[in-house]
Amino acid sequence: MFGLGMQEIIVIALIILLLFGGKKIPELMKGLGKGVKSFKDGMKDVDESTKDETKKDE
């Protein structure tokens, strides 16, 4: 995964835990999940509008 070993991932996770604390991490992940879902919905809308434009040109 991105050229990172298991030790590096554990160190990064520990640093994040120290910076944000255990209570903030679920809130951060929830916000990240909402952002990803919003991005996917936006990409789906763009894809559908592109298909509609292609059909109109034919």
Secondary structure, 3 states (H helix, E strand, C coil): CCCCCHHHHHHHHHHHHHHHCCCHHHHHHHHHHHHHHHHHHHHHHHHHHHHHHHHHHC
